[in-house]
């Protein structure tokens, strides 16, 4: 099925850092279809779970043929990484400005490929600020971590 506009909220978290973590997303397509998903990893980091949430959400969009995908993440790391920092990382052979290897490179490579294939617009939302979809993602992340233990 084709959708014109998809809006996604994502979140990720970790009990300890590193430690057991969870990711989640809430996806709405043309205000007529909604999907939620979450997952668990036994030994991970907050940043990896934030990245995994966005990656899984974008994978869920494949086959919907959207004209626009609005990603709303509460992670400045994800938003700044994919919209700004990644250009220099790729140009510098996946090294940061301080010449150290980019952390979570395999996640960034996967996210970059999805970002190039899909019509994504990136946005940031403040976490724990009463935004219903973001709060729902946070709840799903907590449930994933609790149930995965």
N, CA, C and O atoms as a GROMACS GRO file, in nm:
protein
  596
    1UNK      N    1   0.083  -0.118   0.000
    1UNK     CA    2   0.000   0.000   0.000
    1UNK      C    3   0.088   0.124   0.000
    1UNK      O    4   0.191   0.127   0.067
    2UNK      N    5   0.048   0.226  -0.074
    2UNK     CA    6   0.122   0.351  -0.081
    2UNK      C    7   0.062   0.454   0.014
    2UNK      O    8  -0.060   0.467   0.023
    3UNK      N    9   0.149   0.526   0.083
    3UNK     CA   10   0.109   0.634   0.171
    3UNK      C   11   0.182   0.761   0.130
    3UNK      O   12   0.296   0.756   0.084
    4UNK      N   13   0.116   0.875   0.145
    4UNK     CA   14   0.177   1.002   0.109
    4UNK      C   15   0.274   1.048   0.216
    4UNK      O   16   0.388   1.084   0.187
    5UNK      N   17   0.228   1.048   0.341
    5UNK     CA   18   0.309   1.103   0.449
    5UNK      C   19   0.312   1.007   0.567
    5UNK      O   20   0.209   0.958   0.613
    6UNK      N   21   0.433   0.980   0.616
    6UNK     CA   22   0.452   0.896   0.734
    6UNK      C   23   0.520   0.981   0.840
    6UNK      O   24   0.619   1.048   0.814
    7UNK      N   25   0.465   0.976   0.960
    7UNK     CA   26   0.523   1.045   1.075
    7UNK      C   27   0.565   0.940   1.176
    7UNK      O   28   0.487   0.851   1.211
    8UNK      N   29   0.688   0.952   1.224
    8UNK     CA   30   0.746   0.851   1.314
    8UNK      C   31   0.805   0.920   1.436
    8UNK      O   32   0.870   1.024   1.425
    9UNK      N   33   0.782   0.861   1.552
    9UNK     CA   34   0.848   0.901   1.676
    9UNK      C   35   0.932   0.781   1.720
    9UNK      O   36   0.887   0.667   1.711
   10UNK      N   37   1.053   0.807   1.769
   10UNK     CA   38   1.141   0.699   1.811
   10UNK      C   39   1.201   0.729   1.947
   10UNK      O   40   1.209   0.844   1.991
   11UNK      N   41   1.244   0.621   2.014
   11UNK     CA   42   1.316   0.636   2.141
   11UNK      C   43   1.398   0.511   2.164
   11UNK      O   44   1.368   0.403   2.113
   12UNK      N   45   1.501   0.527   2.243
   12UNK     CA   46   1.585   0.416   2.284
   12UNK      C   47   1.637   0.443   2.423
   12UNK      O   48   1.647   0.559   2.464
   13UNK      N   49   1.671   0.337   2.494
   13UNK     CA   50   1.721   0.355   2.629
   13UNK      C   51   1.797   0.234   2.675
   13UNK      O   52   1.798   0.130   2.610
   14UNK      N   53   1.861   0.249   2.790
   14UNK     CA   54   1.947   0.144   2.841
   14UNK      C   55   1.946   0.149   2.994
   14UNK      O   56   1.945   0.257   3.052
   15UNK      N   57   1.946   0.032   3.057
   15UNK     CA   58   1.960   0.022   3.202
   15UNK      C   59   2.108   0.005   3.231
   15UNK      O   60   2.162  -0.105   3.218
   16UNK      N   61   2.173   0.112   3.270
   16UNK     CA   62   2.318   0.115   3.274
   16UNK      C   63   2.365   0.150   3.134
   16UNK      O   64   2.286   0.146   3.040
   17UNK      N   65   2.488   0.184   3.119
   17UNK     CA   66   2.536   0.223   2.987
   17UNK      C   67   2.684   0.187   2.976
   17UNK      O   68   2.770   0.270   3.006
   18UNK      N   69   2.716   0.064   2.934
   18UNK     CA   70   2.628  -0.032   2.868
   18UNK      C   71   2.546  -0.116   2.966
   18UNK      O   72   2.568  -0.116   3.087
   19UNK      N   73   2.450  -0.186   2.906
   19UNK     CA   74   2.363  -0.272   2.982
   19UNK      C   75   2.249  -0.318   2.894
   19UNK      O   76   2.254  -0.300   2.773
   20UNK      N   77   2.144  -0.377   2.953
   20UNK     CA   78   2.028  -0.417   2.875
   20UNK      C   79   1.954  -0.293   2.824
   20UNK      O   80   1.935  -0.196   2.896
   21UNK      N   81   1.912  -0.299   2.698
   21UNK     CA   82   1.849  -0.182   2.638
   21UNK      C   83   1.726  -0.216   2.557
   21UNK      O   84   1.700  -0.332   2.525
   22UNK      N   85   1.652  -0.112   2.525
   22UNK     CA   86   1.533  -0.127   2.444
   22UNK      C   87   1.521  -0.012   2.345
   22UNK      O   88   1.577   0.095   2.365
   23UNK      N   89   1.447  -0.038   2.239
   23UNK     CA   90   1.418   0.064   2.137
   23UNK      C   91   1.271   0.054   2.102
   23UNK      O   92   1.208  -0.050   2.124
   24UNK      N   93   1.215   0.163   2.048
   24UNK     CA   94   1.074   0.162   2.008
   24UNK      C   95   1.046   0.272   1.907
   24UNK      O   96   1.117   0.372   1.898
   25UNK      N   97   0.938   0.249   1.832
   25UNK     CA   98   0.887   0.356   1.746
   25UNK      C   99   0.735   0.348   1.737
   25UNK      O  100   0.674   0.243   1.756
   26UNK      N  101   0.677   0.464   1.707
   26UNK     CA  102   0.536   0.477   1.674
   26UNK      C  103   0.531   0.538   1.535
   26UNK      O  104   0.588   0.645   1.512
   27UNK      N  105   0.463   0.471   1.444
   27UNK     CA  106   0.455   0.513   1.304
   27UNK      C  107   0.311   0.540   1.268
   27UNK      O  108   0.222   0.459   1.296
   28UNK      N  109   0.286   0.656   1.206
   28UNK     CA  110   0.152   0.688   1.155
   28UNK      C  111   0.165   0.722   1.008
   28UNK      O  112   0.250   0.801   0.968
   29UNK      N  113   0.078   0.661   0.928
   29UNK     CA  114   0.078   0.685   0.783
   29UNK      C  115  -0.054   0.747   0.743
   29UNK      O  116  -0.161   0.689   0.763
   30UNK      N  117  -0.046   0.868   0.686
   30UNK     CA  118  -0.164   0.940   0.636
   30UNK      C  119  -0.278   0.944   0.738
   30UNK      O  120  -0.395   0.945   0.699
   31UNK      N  121  -0.246   0.946   0.864
   31UNK     CA  122  -0.348   0.950   0.970
   31UNK      C  123  -0.451   0.839   0.958
   31UNK      O  124  -0.560   0.850   1.013
   32UNK      N  125  -0.415   0.730   0.886
   32UNK     CA  126  -0.512   0.622   0.870
   32UNK      C  127  -0.457   0.486   0.914
   32UNK      O  128  -0.532   0.390   0.928
   33UNK      N  129  -0.328   0.480   0.936
   33UNK     CA  130  -0.264   0.354   0.972
   33UNK      C  131  -0.163   0.384   1.081
   33UNK      O  132  -0.090   0.483   1.074
   34UNK      N  133  -0.159   0.299   1.183
   34UNK     CA  134  -0.062   0.317   1.290
   34UNK      C  135   0.004   0.184   1.322
   34UNK      O  136  -0.060   0.079   1.321
   35UNK      N  137   0.133   0.192   1.350
   35UNK     CA  138   0.209   0.073   1.387
   35UNK      C  139   0.304   0.110   1.499
   35UNK      O  140   0.366   0.216   1.497
   36UNK      N  141   0.317   0.021   1.596
   36UNK     CA  142   0.414   0.036   1.704
   36UNK      C  143   0.503  -0.087   1.702
   36UNK      O  144   0.458  -0.198   1.671
   37UNK      N  145   0.628  -0.067   1.736
   37UNK     CA  146   0.719  -0.180   1.748
   37UNK      C  147   0.826  -0.146   1.851
   37UNK      O  148   0.857  -0.029   1.874
   38UNK      N  149   0.881  -0.250   1.911
   38UNK     CA  150   0.989  -0.231   2.007
   38UNK      C  151   1.076  -0.356   2.007
   38UNK      O  152   1.037  -0.461   1.956
   39UNK      N  153   1.194  -0.342   2.066
   39UNK     CA  154   1.285  -0.454   2.073
   39UNK      C  155   1.381  -0.439   2.189
   39UNK      O  156   1.387  -0.335   2.254
   40UNK      N  157   1.456  -0.546   2.213
   40UNK     CA  158   1.545  -0.556   2.329
   40UNK      C  159   1.681  -0.606   2.285
   40UNK      O  160   1.691  -0.690   2.195
   41UNK      N  161   1.785  -0.555   2.347
   41UNK     CA  162   1.921  -0.609   2.332
   41UNK      C  163   1.980  -0.623   2.471
   41UNK      O  164   1.966  -0.534   2.554
   42UNK      N  165   2.045  -0.736   2.496
   42UNK     CA  166   2.092  -0.767   2.630
   42UNK      C  167   2.211  -0.682   2.675
   42UNK      O  168   2.222  -0.650   2.793
   43UNK      N  169   2.298  -0.645   2.583
   43UNK     CA  170   2.420  -0.571   2.619
   43UNK      C  171   2.443  -0.464   2.514
   43UNK      O  172   2.494  -0.493   2.405
   44UNK      N  173   2.406  -0.341   2.546
   44UNK     CA  174   2.410  -0.235   2.446
   44UNK      C  175   2.430  -0.100   2.515
   44UNK      O  176   2.462  -0.094   2.634
   45UNK      N  177   2.412   0.009   2.439
   45UNK     CA  178   2.424   0.144   2.494
   45UNK      C  179   2.301   0.226   2.457
   45UNK      O  180   2.223   0.188   2.370
   46UNK      N  181   2.285   0.338   2.524
   46UNK     CA  182   2.175   0.430   2.492
   46UNK      C  183   2.181   0.473   2.346
   46UNK      O  184   2.080   0.468   2.275
   47UNK      N  185   2.298   0.515   2.302
   47UNK     CA  186   2.311   0.564   2.164
   47UNK      C  187   2.278   0.456   2.062
   47UNK      O  188   2.213   0.485   1.961
   48UNK      N  189   2.321   0.336   2.086
   48UNK     CA  190   2.288   0.227   1.993
   48UNK      C  191   2.138   0.203   1.986
   48UNK      O  192   2.083   0.179   1.878
   49UNK      N  193   2.071   0.210   2.099
   49UNK     CA  194   1.926   0.188   2.100
   49UNK      C  195   1.852   0.303   2.033
   49UNK      O  196   1.751   0.280   1.966
   50UNK      N  197   1.901   0.426   2.048
   50UNK     CA  198   1.841   0.539   1.976
   50UNK      C  199   1.856   0.518   1.825
   50UNK      O  200   1.762   0.541   1.749
   51UNK      N  201   1.973   0.474   1.782
   51UNK     CA  202   1.996   0.446   1.640
   51UNK      C  203   1.910   0.330   1.592
   51UNK      O  204   1.850   0.338   1.485
   52UNK      N  205   1.905   0.224   1.668
   52UNK     CA  206   1.828   0.105   1.629
   52UNK      C  207   1.680   0.140   1.612
   52UNK      O  208   1.615   0.090   1.520
   53UNK      N  209   1.627   0.225   1.699
   53UNK     CA  210   1.486   0.265   1.689
   53UNK      C  211   1.458   0.330   1.554
   53UNK      O  212   1.358   0.298   1.489
   54UNK      N  213   1.544   0.420   1.512
   54UNK     CA  214   1.524   0.489   1.384
   54UNK      C  215   1.544   0.394   1.267
   54UNK      O  216   1.468   0.396   1.171
   55UNK      N  217   1.645   0.310   1.275
   55UNK     CA  218   1.671   0.212   1.168
   55UNK      C  219   1.551   0.121   1.149
   55UNK      O  220   1.506   0.099   1.036
   56UNK      N  221   1.499   0.066   1.258
   56UNK     CA  222   1.385  -0.026   1.248
   56UNK      C  223   1.261   0.046   1.196
   56UNK      O  224   1.184  -0.011   1.119
   57UNK      N  225   1.241   0.170   1.238
   57UNK     CA  226   1.126   0.246   1.189
   57UNK      C  227   1.136   0.270   1.039
   57UNK      O  228   1.037   0.256   0.967
   58UNK      N  229   1.254   0.306   0.992
   58UNK     CA  230   1.271   0.330   0.848
   58UNK      C  231   1.258   0.200   0.768
   58UNK      O  232   1.203   0.200   0.658
   59UNK      N  233   1.307   0.092   0.822
   59UNK     CA  234   1.288  -0.038   0.754
   59UNK      C  235   1.139  -0.069   0.740
   59UNK      O  236   1.096  -0.125   0.639
   60UNK      N  237   1.061  -0.032   0.841
   60UNK     CA  238   0.916  -0.056   0.836
   60UNK      C  239   0.849   0.026   0.726
   60UNK      O  240   0.739  -0.009   0.682
   61UNK      N  241   0.912   0.132   0.682
   61UNK     CA  242   0.855   0.218   0.576
   61UNK      C  243   0.878   0.163   0.436
   61UNK      O  244   0.811   0.203   0.342
   62UNK      N  245   0.972   0.071   0.423
   62UNK     CA  246   1.002   0.015   0.292
   62UNK      C  247   0.877  -0.054   0.238
   62UNK      O  248   0.812  -0.131   0.310
   63UNK      N  249   0.844  -0.028   0.116
   63UNK     CA  250   0.726  -0.086   0.056
   63UNK      C  251   0.602   0.001   0.064
   63UNK      O  252   0.503  -0.026  -0.003
   64UNK      N  253   0.606   0.106   0.148
   64UNK     CA  254   0.492   0.197   0.158
   64UNK      C  255   0.497   0.308   0.055
   64UNK      O  256   0.397   0.375   0.030
   65UNK      N  257   0.614   0.329  -0.007
   65UNK     CA  258   0.633   0.429  -0.111
   65UNK      C  259   0.587   0.570  -0.069
   65UNK      O  260   0.513   0.635  -0.142
   66UNK      N  261   0.630   0.616   0.049
   66UNK     CA  262   0.585   0.747   0.095
   66UNK      C  263   0.652   0.861   0.019
   66UNK      O  264   0.765   0.847  -0.030
   67UNK      N  265   0.584   0.974   0.009
   67UNK     CA  266   0.644   1.094  -0.049
   67UNK      C  267   0.730   1.165   0.055
   67UNK      O  268   0.830   1.228   0.021
   68UNK      N  269   0.692   1.154   0.183
   68UNK     CA  270   0.766   1.217   0.292
   68UNK      C  271   0.759   1.129   0.416
   68UNK      O  272   0.655   1.071   0.448
   69UNK      N  273   0.872   1.120   0.486
   69UNK     CA  274   0.879   1.054   0.615
   69UNK      C  275   0.934   1.157   0.714
   69UNK      O  276   1.046   1.207   0.697
   70UNK      N  277   0.856   1.188   0.815
   70UNK     CA  278   0.900   1.280   0.920
   70UNK      C  279   0.946   1.197   1.039
   70UNK      O  280   0.865   1.130   1.104
   71UNK      N  281   1.075   1.202   1.068
   71UNK     CA  282   1.129   1.134   1.186
   71UNK      C  283   1.137   1.234   1.300
   71UNK      O  284   1.191   1.344   1.283
   72UNK      N  285   1.084   1.197   1.414
   72UNK     CA  286   1.092   1.278   1.536
   72UNK      C  287   1.167   1.197   1.640
   72UNK      O  288   1.113   1.100   1.695
   73UNK      N  289   1.289   1.236   1.667
   73UNK     CA  290   1.371   1.168   1.766
   73UNK      C  291   1.401   1.262   1.880
   73UNK      O  292   1.411   1.384   1.860
   74UNK      N  293   1.415   1.208   2.000
   74UNK     CA  294   1.455   1.292   2.113
   74UNK      C  295   1.605   1.284   2.136
   74UNK      O  296   1.655   1.326   2.240
   75UNK      N  297   1.676   1.228   2.039
   75UNK     CA  298   1.821   1.212   2.048
   75UNK      C  299   1.893   1.314   1.958
   75UNK      O  300   1.887   1.304   1.836
   76UNK      N  301   1.960   1.410   2.020
   76UNK     CA  302   2.043   1.502   1.943
   76UNK      C  303   2.155   1.426   1.874
   76UNK      O  304   2.195   1.462   1.763
   77UNK      N  305   2.206   1.321   1.937
   77UNK     CA  306   2.311   1.237   1.878
   77UNK      C  307   2.266   1.184   1.743
   77UNK      O  308   2.342   1.192   1.646
   78UNK      N  309   2.146   1.129   1.735
   78UNK     CA  310   2.096   1.074   1.609
   78UNK      C  311   2.070   1.185   1.508
   78UNK      O  312   2.116   1.177   1.394
   79UNK      N  313   1.998   1.288   1.548
   79UNK     CA  314   1.963   1.394   1.454
   79UNK      C  315   2.087   1.465   1.399
   79UNK      O  316   2.101   1.480   1.278
   80UNK      N  317   2.176   1.507   1.488
   80UNK     CA  318   2.297   1.576   1.442
   80UNK      C  319   2.389   1.483   1.365
   80UNK      O  320   2.452   1.524   1.268
   81UNK      N  321   2.396   1.358   1.409
   81UNK     CA  322   2.481   1.262   1.340
   81UNK      C  323   2.441   1.241   1.195
   81UNK      O  324   2.526   1.245   1.106
   82UNK      N  325   2.313   1.220   1.170
   82UNK     CA  326   2.268   1.188   1.034
   82UNK      C  327   2.255   1.312   0.946
   82UNK      O  328   2.267   1.301   0.824
   83UNK      N  329   2.229   1.429   1.005
   83UNK     CA  330   2.209   1.549   0.923
   83UNK      C  331   2.336   1.632   0.906
   83UNK      O  332   2.347   1.709   0.810
   84UNK      N  333   2.432   1.619   0.997
   84UNK     CA  334   2.550   1.706   0.992
   84UNK      C  335   2.682   1.628   0.997
   84UNK      O  336   2.762   1.633   0.904
   85UNK      N  337   2.703   1.557   1.107
   85UNK     CA  338   2.834   1.495   1.132
   85UNK      C  339   2.872   1.390   1.030
   85UNK      O  340   2.990   1.374   0.999
   86UNK      N  341   2.774   1.315   0.978
   86UNK     CA  342   2.804   1.201   0.893
   86UNK      C  343   2.878   1.241   0.765
   86UNK      O  344   2.958   1.163   0.713
   87UNK      N  345   2.853   1.360   0.715
   87UNK     CA  346   2.922   1.405   0.593
   87UNK      C  347   3.073   1.405   0.614
   87UNK      O  348   3.147   1.354   0.530
   88UNK      N  349   3.118   1.462   0.725
   88UNK     CA  350   3.261   1.465   0.755
   88UNK      C  351   3.314   1.327   0.791
   88UNK      O  352   3.426   1.292   0.753
   89UNK      N  353   3.235   1.248   0.864
   89UNK     CA  354   3.280   1.113   0.898
   89UNK      C  355   3.312   1.033   0.772
   89UNK      O  356   3.416   0.967   0.764
   90UNK      N  357   3.223   1.040   0.675
   90UNK     CA  358   3.244   0.964   0.551
   90UNK      C  359   3.364   1.019   0.474
   90UNK      O  360   3.444   0.942   0.422
   91UNK      N  361   3.375   1.149   0.468
   91UNK     CA  362   3.487   1.212   0.397
   91UNK      C  363   3.620   1.178   0.463
   91UNK      O  364   3.722   1.166   0.396
   92UNK      N  365   3.618   1.162   0.597
   92UNK     CA  366   3.741   1.134   0.673
   92UNK      C  367   3.762   0.985   0.700
   92UNK      O  368   3.834   0.948   0.792
   93UNK      N  369   3.698   0.900   0.620
   93UNK     CA  370   3.716   0.755   0.637
   93UNK      C  371   3.660   0.703   0.768
   93UNK      O  372   3.721   0.618   0.833
   94UNK      N  373   3.543   0.755   0.806
   94UNK     CA  374   3.474   0.716   0.929
   94UNK      C  375   3.558   0.744   1.053
   94UNK      O  376   3.569   0.662   1.144
   95UNK      N  377   3.618   0.863   1.051
   95UNK     CA  378   3.692   0.913   1.167
   95UNK      C  379   3.631   1.047   1.209
   95UNK      O  380   3.583   1.123   1.126
   96UNK      N  381   3.635   1.073   1.339
   96UNK     CA  382   3.583   1.198   1.392
   96UNK      C  383   3.683   1.311   1.368
   96UNK      O  384   3.792   1.288   1.315
   97UNK      N  385   3.646   1.432   1.406
   97UNK     CA  386   3.735   1.546   1.392
   97UNK      C  387   3.864   1.525   1.471
   97UNK      O  388   3.969   1.578   1.434
   98UNK      N  389   3.857   1.448   1.579
   98UNK     CA  390   3.978   1.420   1.659
   98UNK      C  391   4.053   1.297   1.608
   98UNK      O  392   4.145   1.249   1.675
   99UNK      N  393   4.014   1.247   1.491
   99UNK     CA  394   4.080   1.134   1.423
   99UNK      C  395   4.054   0.999   1.486
   99UNK      O  396   4.118   0.900   1.447
  100UNK      N  397   3.963   0.990   1.583
  100UNK     CA  398   3.930   0.860   1.641
  100UNK      C  399   3.819   0.796   1.558
  100UNK      O  400   3.742   0.866   1.492
  101UNK      N  401   3.810   0.663   1.561
  101UNK     CA  402   3.704   0.596   1.484
  101UNK      C  403   3.565   0.637   1.533
  101UNK      O  404   3.543   0.657   1.652
  102UNK      N  405   3.473   0.650   1.440
  102UNK     CA  406   3.334   0.683   1.475
  102UNK      C  407   3.274   0.566   1.552
  102UNK      O  408   3.280   0.451   1.508
  103UNK      N  409   3.217   0.596   1.668
  103UNK     CA  410   3.150   0.492   1.745
  103UNK      C  411   3.020   0.452   1.676
  103UNK      O  412   2.953   0.536   1.616
  104UNK      N  413   2.986   0.326   1.686
  104UNK     CA  414   2.861   0.272   1.630
  104UNK      C  415   2.857   0.282   1.478
  104UNK      O  416   2.750   0.300   1.420
  105UNK      N  417   2.972   0.271   1.415
  105UNK     CA  418   2.981   0.288   1.270
  105UNK      C  419   2.883   0.200   1.195
  105UNK      O  420   2.819   0.245   1.100
  106UNK      N  421   2.870   0.074   1.235
  106UNK     CA  422   2.781  -0.018   1.162
  106UNK      C  423   2.636   0.030   1.164
  106UNK      O  424   2.563   0.009   1.067
  107UNK      N  425   2.595   0.093   1.273
  107UNK     CA  426   2.460   0.150   1.281
  107UNK      C  427   2.449   0.271   1.188
  107UNK      O  428   2.349   0.287   1.117
  108UNK      N  429   2.552   0.357   1.190
  108UNK     CA  430   2.550   0.476   1.105
  108UNK      C  431   2.549   0.441   0.957
  108UNK      O  432   2.480   0.505   0.878
  109UNK      N  433   2.625   0.339   0.919
  109UNK     CA  434   2.626   0.296   0.779
  109UNK      C  435   2.487   0.250   0.737
  109UNK      O  436   2.439   0.286   0.630
  110UNK      N  437   2.423   0.171   0.820
  110UNK     CA  438   2.289   0.121   0.790
  110UNK      C  439   2.188   0.236   0.784
  110UNK      O  440   2.104   0.241   0.694
  111UNK      N  441   2.196   0.327   0.880
  111UNK     CA  442   2.105   0.441   0.881
  111UNK      C  443   2.128   0.532   0.761
  111UNK      O  444   2.032   0.581   0.701
  112UNK      N  445   2.253   0.554   0.726
  112UNK     CA  446   2.285   0.638   0.610
  112UNK      C  447   2.225   0.580   0.483
  112UNK      O  448   2.170   0.654   0.401
  113UNK      N  449   2.234   0.450   0.464
  113UNK     CA  450   2.178   0.386   0.345
  113UNK      C  451   2.026   0.405   0.338
  113UNK      O  452   1.972   0.439   0.233
  114UNK      N  453   1.959   0.384   0.449
  114UNK     CA  454   1.813   0.405   0.453
  114UNK      C  455   1.778   0.551   0.428
  114UNK      O  456   1.682   0.581   0.357
  115UNK      N  457   1.856   0.641   0.485
  115UNK     CA  458   1.832   0.784   0.468
  115UNK      C  459   1.848   0.826   0.322
  115UNK      O  460   1.777   0.915   0.275
  116UNK      N  461   1.940   0.763   0.251
  116UNK     CA  462   1.961   0.794   0.110
  116UNK      C  463   1.849   0.736   0.022
  116UNK      O  464   1.816   0.793  -0.082
  117UNK      N  465   1.792   0.624   0.064
  117UNK     CA  466   1.688   0.556  -0.015
  117UNK      C  467   1.548   0.613   0.006
  117UNK      O  468   1.462   0.602  -0.082
  118UNK      N  469   1.525   0.674   0.120
  118UNK     CA  470   1.390   0.718   0.157
  118UNK      C  471   1.384   0.871   0.169
  118UNK      O  472   1.485   0.935   0.196
  119UNK      N  473   1.265   0.929   0.150
  119UNK     CA  474   1.248   1.075   0.158
  119UNK      C  475   1.229   1.123   0.302
  119UNK      O  476   1.119   1.160   0.344
  120UNK      N  477   1.339   1.122   0.378
  120UNK     CA  478   1.333   1.148   0.521
  120UNK      C  479   1.356   1.296   0.552
  120UNK      O  480   1.445   1.360   0.497
  121UNK      N  481   1.274   1.349   0.641
  121UNK     CA  482   1.294   1.480   0.701
  121UNK      C  483   1.316   1.458   0.849
  121UNK      O  484   1.237   1.391   0.916
  122UNK      N  485   1.424   1.516   0.902
  122UNK     CA  486   1.465   1.490   1.039
  122UNK      C  487   1.421   1.601   1.133
  122UNK      O  488   1.436   1.719   1.102
  123UNK      N  489   1.366   1.562   1.247
  123UNK     CA  490   1.326   1.658   1.349
  123UNK      C  491   1.364   1.608   1.488
  123UNK      O  492   1.381   1.488   1.510
  124UNK      N  493   1.378   1.701   1.579
  124UNK     CA  494   1.409   1.669   1.717
  124UNK      C  495   1.293   1.714   1.804
  124UNK      O  496   1.237   1.822   1.784
  125UNK      N  497   1.258   1.630   1.901
  125UNK     CA  498   1.158   1.666   2.001
  125UNK      C  499   1.220   1.648   2.140
  125UNK      O  500   1.303   1.560   2.161
  126UNK      N  501   1.178   1.733   2.231
  126UNK     CA  502   1.227   1.722   2.368
  126UNK      C  503   1.165   1.599   2.434
  126UNK      O  504   1.043   1.582   2.432
  127UNK      N  505   1.248   1.515   2.491
  127UNK     CA  506   1.199   1.397   2.560
  127UNK      C  507   1.134   1.433   2.693
  127UNK      O  508   1.169   1.533   2.755
  128UNK      N  509   1.040   1.352   2.735
  128UNK     CA  510   0.971   1.368   2.864
  128UNK      C  511   0.906   1.507   2.875
  128UNK      O  512   0.907   1.569   2.982
  129UNK      N  513   0.850   1.554   2.764
  129UNK     CA  514   0.788   1.687   2.761
  129UNK      C  515   0.638   1.679   2.736
  129UNK      O  516   0.575   1.779   2.702
  130UNK      N  517   0.581   1.560   2.751
  130UNK     CA  518   0.437   1.546   2.736
  130UNK      C  519   0.389   1.525   2.594
  130UNK      O  520   0.268   1.529   2.569
  131UNK      N  521   0.480   1.501   2.500
  131UNK     CA  522   0.440   1.470   2.362
  131UNK      C  523   0.394   1.325   2.361
  131UNK      O  524   0.472   1.234   2.388
  132UNK      N  525   0.267   1.304   2.330
  132UNK     CA  526   0.204   1.172   2.348
  132UNK      C  527   0.280   1.060   2.280
  132UNK      O  528   0.303   0.955   2.340
  133UNK      N  529   0.319   1.078   2.156
  133UNK     CA  530   0.387   0.971   2.082
  133UNK      C  531   0.525   0.943   2.139
  133UNK      O  532   0.568   0.828   2.144
  134UNK      N  533   0.595   1.047   2.183
  134UNK     CA  534   0.726   1.028   2.244
  134UNK      C  535   0.712   0.957   2.379
  134UNK      O  536   0.793   0.871   2.413
  135UNK      N  537   0.610   0.994   2.454
  135UNK     CA  538   0.585   0.928   2.582
  135UNK      C  539   0.550   0.780   2.561
  135UNK      O  540   0.592   0.694   2.638
  136UNK      N  541   0.474   0.752   2.455
  136UNK     CA  542   0.440   0.613   2.424
  136UNK      C  543   0.566   0.533   2.389
  136UNK      O  544   0.582   0.420   2.434
  137UNK      N  545   0.655   0.593   2.310
  137UNK     CA  546   0.781   0.526   2.278
  137UNK      C  547   0.861   0.496   2.404
  137UNK      O  548   0.915   0.387   2.419
  138UNK      N  549   0.868   0.593   2.494
  138UNK     CA  550   0.939   0.574   2.618
  138UNK      C  551   0.880   0.458   2.697
  138UNK      O  552   0.953   0.377   2.754
  139UNK      N  553   0.747   0.450   2.700
  139UNK     CA  554   0.679   0.340   2.769
  139UNK      C  555   0.714   0.205   2.703
  139UNK      O  556   0.741   0.108   2.773
  140UNK      N  557   0.715   0.201   2.571
  140UNK     CA  558   0.749   0.077   2.500
  140UNK      C  559   0.894   0.036   2.524
  140UNK      O  560   0.924  -0.083   2.536
  141UNK      N  561   0.983   0.134   2.532
  141UNK     CA  562   1.125   0.105   2.561
  141UNK      C  563   1.137   0.043   2.700
  141UNK      O  564   1.204  -0.058   2.718
  142UNK      N  565   1.072   0.104   2.798
  142UNK     CA  566   1.078   0.051   2.933
  142UNK      C  567   1.023  -0.090   2.941
  142UNK      O  568   1.079  -0.176   3.010
  143UNK      N  569   0.911  -0.115   2.870
  143UNK     CA  570   0.852  -0.250   2.869
  143UNK      C  571   0.947  -0.350   2.804
  143UNK      O  572   0.960  -0.463   2.851
  144UNK      N  573   1.012  -0.309   2.696
  144UNK     CA  574   1.106  -0.400   2.630
  144UNK      C  575   1.222  -0.436   2.723
  144UNK      O  576   1.265  -0.551   2.728
  145UNK      N  577   1.273  -0.337   2.796
  145UNK     CA  578   1.383  -0.364   2.887
  145UNK      C  579   1.339  -0.452   3.003
  145UNK      O  580   1.412  -0.543   3.042
  146UNK      N  581   1.220  -0.426   3.057
  146UNK     CA  582   1.170  -0.505   3.170
  146UNK      C  583   1.138  -0.648   3.129
  146UNK      O  584   1.169  -0.742   3.202
  147UNK      N  585   1.078  -0.666   3.013
  147UNK     CA  586   1.040  -0.799   2.967
  147UNK      C  587   1.158  -0.878   2.914
  147UNK      O  588   1.156  -1.001   2.913
  148UNK      N  589   1.261  -0.807   2.870
  148UNK     CA  590   1.378  -0.874   2.815
  148UNK      C  591   1.474  -0.927   2.918
  148UNK      O  592   1.559  -1.010   2.888
  149UNK      N  593   1.461  -0.879   3.038
  149UNK     CA  594   1.551  -0.922   3.146
  149UNK      C  595   1.527  -1.064   3.186
  149UNK      O  596   1.595  -1.115   3.275
   0.00000   0.00000   0.00000
